[in-house]
Amino acid sequence: MSSKQAVWAVVPAAGIGSRMQAEIPKQYLLIDDKPVLQLTLERLASHPAIEGIVIALAENDQWWPSLSLSLSCELLIAKGGKDRSDSVSNALKLLQQHIEHNPWVLVHDAARPCLRHADIDAMLDTLADDAVGGILGIPVSDTVKRVDDNNMIQETVCRQGLWRAATPQMFRLAPLSEALISAAEKSLAVTDEASAIELAGYQPRMVEGHSDNIKITVPQDLALAALYLRQQAGGN
């Protein structure tokens, strides 16, 4: 993207991450003595195109005050919602009250601390003039099976054209806000921002990212993320 147009990041961080089987939300678990959420925010804030971050926190979040943050961009705090889409919607509403223009917004998972600046650059460059926006993803390389309720294999699914959706997901502030509100009003379940944009009748673009942009979901992911961060720091 020429001129490095400024963008805002939105981080929904109100979830509890039950699959981690931990006593605290997964975004506050430690990787090399730093909370996952802090690593994620620092990675976003240190990118030169990020003008500010809006984070959506649970109302009873007792761990947030313990973070030692010194970010190089503006930080706004929105109220988290029942679902991810509610948290993102609340964050977008706060941002609309805070600024007058309609910037690109990068919605990024709180539990993806290994996002590379190169992947943000790829999104900004690829989507700069896109009418809709798009998301970061990885082509599916494994053989994919569909099973029934008893885990009996029903078929092998052709993986051609299949991608694993990741984040950031990059859309203009106003259309994304409208799409999320519309989906909520129609009681349509959306698992990511692209789903809402698709339901609004648009086609987002897929941008290929690095496979080390993992989401912390199960306990062993913490060690894997620590390894990836060390590799990235070493220039690998």
Disulfide bonds with the S-S distance in Angstrom:
none
